């Protein structure tokens, strides 16, 4: 009987990313714990160590004062999926629930190099054939992440027909990352699992749990190294891209010895390095990956003015444009910063409305100049920044705050959603030269429309209907007419191999 229970628990852990055995608490549990189990555990983990939502323990809440936490639970949080609970919980219940979140755990699980190594699962110990088992343009494939039932679909970008659908870990986050040849793709889940999948053979190769609460992962173009940024523990984990063995754990500790969550990590191919932003300490890190001994290279630290939440690069990866999530106590957001990575210094500030989502920024040529365009998570505006002067050249009013913005070098249009607010079922198509809205589409009335990705040649744009009964809709990128509609389970994102591996200017990197 005991073995059967353990076996069932292991299956549940694989499917749902569970980190504890029991999903509910005893009837005589303390009231705050019972409230948490009923209202919070499905998103934040039964053990408060995070799931689709962040970990709710003192180490993760250090920058959030209790009064503000009470306001967030009461009213919800803009630009996130955090709902308001004022209609279902009274003030005393909310206060006790927040107090429970700030209560230290009996013991935060240790998750170091030894634990990471022990968690590793090798699904394919022998090398697989280097020839695809299907016929398609390997550079024009898409991975579609379906968060509705935790699957991914490999989609042919020429015929728009699914090639294969396979299960993924629970709550993928940060977008899959490809090796430059497009053969392997790496996924990161919120609860720390990194999965390596062989697209050519349609098989999972290996998996490892690199953290307890993970922000995102990055992969060197040659596939030799994978960098994982964690909220918990506070570190960057470097894995072997070949078999996901842990090679190095870098504690996220600042100049002054303070510890920090890692808010983002990306690869910078022209620099042969990973770039890391820290959420609680005003520093940007550069970790070189040229050569073989990444375990011994020095971490280059760059001081910045404000802690960075996410960032964007120019095409040469010299300049980093970082956005800062505002301090709840501040009168206004600090906007953004421009960091010259060669000089190792902040060289400009960005005047941006609302909360810029620079992780979704794109760039193109406009009137002989290079501009950056970014949606804003709190304000219904798209901001356009001159990348020579770093000044805001224009702002475009939209129907609401946006999350994703996409284009393609070959397209005259940029697409931006209005993800937050009552008009979330609409998407704007912007003329890149007039900086005006050319058309507003409503793909499925009442259902959120978001995340556009283009085919390799830019002739078609694929848009998601974010719903359990959702779809990927294919549009002619020139006429803006619908071409095909593919039913999917909440397709949160689509990722084209060519655009992602060649770092196309119209997509996030």
N, C-alpha and C positions, 0 to 999 in steps of 0.2 A: 504493500500500500504506500509506504513512504517513498519508494522508488518511483511509483506512478505520479505522486504529487510533485516530486522534484522534476520529473520529466515534463509535466505540464507547465511548471513554472519556467523551465528553460525555454520552452516553445513560446510562452507569453513574453518572456524577456526579449526574444529575437524579434517578434512581430511588433511589440509595442514599446520596446526600449525601456522596459521597467527596470528599476534598480532596487526595488524591495518586493518581498513576497506578498504582502497583504495590501489589497487595494482599498480596504475599508478599516475603520477602527472599531474596537469593541463598543457596545452600547453605553458603557460607563466611562468612556473616554472623557477627558476634560472638554468643556464646552468649546474653547477656541480651536482645539485640535479637531473636534467633530465638524465645526464650521469649515475649517480648512479642507478636510477630507471631502466634504460635500460640494463645496463651491470652487475650490482652487486646484485640487490634486490632479485633475484631468489635464490641465495645461502646465502646471508648475512642478509636477512630480509628487508622488505620494510621500516621498521623504524630503520634499522641499529642495531637491537638488536640480530641479529644472527639467523641462520637457520642451513643448512648443513655446512655452514662456520661460523667462529666466529663473534661476535659482532664487528662492526667497529665504535667505539666511543672512546673518549679519555681515559676512564677508562680501556679499553682493549688493547690500543695501547701504553701504557706508556713506555714499554721497546723497542718499535720500533721507531727509529728515522725517520723523514720524508724522508730523502734521501734514506734510505733503503726501506721504503714503496713504494717510486716511482720506485725503482729498481724491487721490487716484482711485482707491477702492470705491469711494462713494460715487464719483462722477465719471470714472473711466479715464482713459488716457488717449489724447488725440494722436493720430499717426501710428497707432498700434491696434492690435486686436483685443486689447484690454477693455471689457465692458464695464458699465456702471452697475453698482449693486444697491443703490439707494432705494430701489423699489422692492427689494427682497430682504434686506437686512436693515435693522435699526441702528442708530448711532452707537449704542453700547456694544452691539454685536460687531460692528465694524472696528471699533476701537480695540476690542479684545482680540479680534482676528489679526489686526496689524501688530499688536503686541506679541502674538504668537510667532509672527514672521521674523521678528527681531530677536526671538529667543534663541540662544546658541544651541546647536545640535549637541547631543550627548558626545558625539565624536564625528567630525567631518572625515569621511573616508580618505585615506591616503591613496593617491593615484600617481605614482612615479614611474620611472623607467621599468622597474621590475613588474609592477601591476600591468603596465601597458603590454610588455612582452608576453605575460601570461595570458592576456586576453586574445592574443592573435590567433586567427583561424585561417588556415591555408586550405582553400577549396580545391585548388589545382596544383599539386606539388610538381608535376612534370610540365615542361614547356608545351604550349599549345601551338598548332600550326600557324604560320604567319600569313595565311591566305584566308580571305573572308569566305564564310559558308553561304553567302548570299551575293547577288549581283546588284550593285548600285554605285553611284558616284560617292566614294568614301568621304569626300570633302563637303558634300552637300547633304549630309545626314543631320538629323536633329535628335537630341534626347529631350523628351517631354516628361517633366516631373509631374506626376499625378498625386497630389497630397491627399486627395479624397479617400483613397484606399491604399496609400503607400506603395505605389508602383511607378515604374518608368516605362515609357514606350520609345522604341527606336523607330524613327520615322524617315521614310525616303523623301528627300526634299525636291525630287524631280516629279514623282508621281503622286506624292502626298498620300501614300499608303503605308500603314504600319508594317514593319518588318518583324518586330518581336516585342513582347510585353513581359516584364519581369518584376518580381517583388523587390522592394528596397527596405532599408531601415526606416524606423519611425521618425517623422518630422525632419526631413532633409532641409538643409538651410545653407544659403550662400552660393548656390548654383554649382552644378557639376563642372569639373575641370578636366580638359583633355591633354594628352601628350600631343606633340606637334604633328605626328603622323596620323593622328586621329584613331589609333587602334585602341588605346586604353582611356577610360574615363574614371575619375575619382569622385565619390560622393562623400559629403559630411553631414552627419545628423546632429540635431541639437544636443543629444545626450552623448556625444563624443565619438560615435562610431565612424570610422573611415573605411570605405569600401572601394576596392579596385575591381573594375569590370572590363572584360575583354570583349570589345564590340565585334571584332572579326569572328570570334567563335561563339558569341552570345552566351558567355559564361562568367560567373563571379569567380575572381582569381583568389582574393584574400580579403580579410577584414581585421580591423584592430580597433580597440577602444582607446583613443588617444587622450581623452579627458572625461570629465563628468558633465560639464556644461560648455559646449563648444560654440564659438562664434562663426568661424569659417575656415577654409583650407585653401592653400595655393600649391601649384605644382610647377616645378621647373620645366621649361619646354621640352627638354630631352627625356623627361620622366624619371630622372634619377632621384629626385628629392621631393618630398611632400612636407609642407609646413602647415601646422595646425595651430590656430590661435584660440586660446581657452579663456572663458570667464572663470571656470573653476576646474582644476586649480589655476592659479594665476601663472600661466606660463605659455611658452611657444614650444611645441614638440616637433622635432624634425624626424621624419620617417624615411626609410628606404623606399623609393618608388617601385623597386623591383618586387619586393615581397612584404612591404609594410613593417619591417623590423624597426624598432625605435633606435635612432642613431644619437639623439641628443635631446635633452630637456633643458630649456633655457628659462629660469625663473624670471618672471616679469617684475623686476626690481629696479627702481629708478636710481638716479644719482644719489638721492638722500636716503636710500635704503628702504623706502616705502614700497609696498607691494601693490600691484594693479591688475585688473582684468585686461585682457587683450581685446581691443575693439575691432581690429581688422588686420588681415595679412594678405598681401598680393605679391605676385611675381613681377619683376621688372626685367624683362629679357635683355634689353640693351645693356643693362648694368650687371647682368649675371648675379642677381641678388633678390632676396625677399625683402619687402618693405613692411614694417609692422607699426601700427599705432596703438598706443596705450590709452585706456579709457579713464583711468584715475590719476595719471601722472602726465604732465606736459612734455612728452618725449616722443620722437619718432625713431625707430631703429632700422638699420640696414644690416642684413645677414647675407654675406656673399656665398654663392654656391659654386663658383668656378673651382676646379680641382676636385679631388676626391675626399679630402679630409674635412668635411663640414663640421665635424665634432670639435675641431680645434680652432676654427676661424674666430677672430674677434668680432664682437657685436659693435657696430658703429652707432653711437647715440647722438641724436640731434635734439637740442632743446627747442621747444616751441612755446608760443604764448598761452595757448589753451589746450586742454586735452582734446584729442581728435576722436570723433565717432566713426567717420568713414572718409574716404578720399578718392581722388581722381588724378590721372596723370596727363601731361601733354604727350604728344606722339613720340618724342625722344626720351621720355621718362627722366627728364632733368628736373622738371617742376612737379611738385605734388600740391594739389589743391585740397585742403582738408576742411571738413565741416565739424562744428562743435555742437553737441546737444546742449541746449541752454541749461544753466543752473536754475533750479526751481525758485531760488531766492533772488535771482537777478531780474532787474527791470526789463531787460531786453537781451536777446541772443547775441553772442559775440560775432555771429556770421561765419566767415571762413578765413583761412590763412593760406598763403602761398609759401611753400618751402622750396628753396633751391637746394636740391640734394647734392649737387657738386660743391657748393659753398658750405653746406651744412648750416643754413640759417633761414629764418623767416624773412622774406623780402617784400611782402605786400599783404594787405588785408583785403578781403572781399566784402563788398556791401551787398548783402543778399537778404531778401525778404523772407519772413517765416523761418522755417527750418529747412535749409537746402538739403536735397538728397544727392550729394555729389557722387555717391557710389553708383548712381544711375545717370551721371552726366554724359553728354556726348559733345562732339566738336565738328566744325566744318568751316569752309572758307566762305566769307561774306564780305562783299565790297573790298576785296583785296586784303582782307585781314582774317585772322583765325579767331573764331569765337567759341566759347564754351556755353552750352545751354544746360540748365538744370531745373527740374521741378522742385517744388517746395512742399514739405510735409504738413505744414500748418496753414499756409496761405495759398489762395487760388491764383498763383502767378507762376509763370516761367521766366527765369532770369537769364539774360544773355550777357556774357562777360567777354570783353576784348582781352585776348590772351597775350597782347604786347604791353598794354597799359594796366591790365588787371582792373579796369573800371567797368561798371555796369553800363552797357550801351543802350539797353532797352529792357522793358518788362512787358509781358503779355498777360492780360487778365484771362483766367480760365474759369470753368464752372465749379472748381473746387480744388483743394490740395491734391497734388499728384504724387505718384510713387515711382513709376517707370517712364523713361523716355528713350526712344530708339529711332535710328535712321540707318542709312546705308550710303556709301560714297556715290553709288549710281542713282540714288533717288533724290528727287527734288523736295521730298517731304520728310518731316520729322513727326513722330507720333508720340502723344503724351496722354496718359489716362488722368482721370479725376477720381482716384481711388477712394478718397475719404469724403464722405458727405452724401447728400441725397441724390447727386447726379452721377454716382459711381458706375452706372450702366452706360455711360457715354465715354467717348474717346475723341480727342481733338487731333486733326491732321493739320500740321503747320507748314506753310510755305517757307522754306529755308532762306529765301532771298528777301521776301517782303516782311518776314517775321510776323505774319498774320495768320489767323485760322482760316484755312482753305475750306475745311469741311468738318462737321461734327457728326460722328457715327454713333448709332445706338444698336450694337450687335444683337442684344437680347434684352428686351425691356425688363427691368427689375432685377437683373443679375449683373454683378460686378464685371466690368470689362477691363483687362489689364495685360501688361507685358507683351509687347510686340517684338518679334524677331524676324529678320529678313533671310531669304534664301541667299546662297553664295553669290549669285549675280545681282541681287537686289531687285529682281523683277516681281517678287511676291513677298507679302508681309503676312505673318502668322500671328493671330491675336487669341488670347485666352478668355474664355468665359469662366470666371472663378466660382464654380458652383459644383456641388456633388453631382448634379445632373448638368454638367458643363460641356464645353466643346473647345476645340481649336478651330478657328475660322481662318481660312486662307483668302486673302484679298489680292487682287491685281494692284501692285504698288503704284501704277500710273493712273489707271481709271478709278481706283478705289472701289471697284465692284467685287462683291463676294464671288469666289470661285468654287469653294468647297467647304463643307462643315463636317468635322470629325468628332463624334461624341466621345467625351473623356470625363474622368472623375476628378473634378477640380484641378485642372492643369495649371499649376502655379507658374510654370515657366517653361520656355522652349529655348534650346541652345544649339546653334548651328556650328558644326565642326570648323568650317573654314573661317567664319567670322570670329570665333573665339580663339583659334590657334594663330590666326594672322593679325589679331588685335585690331579688327576693323574699326574705323573711327566712329561708326554709328552705334556701337554696342558697348556695354560695360566690360571692363577687363578684370 
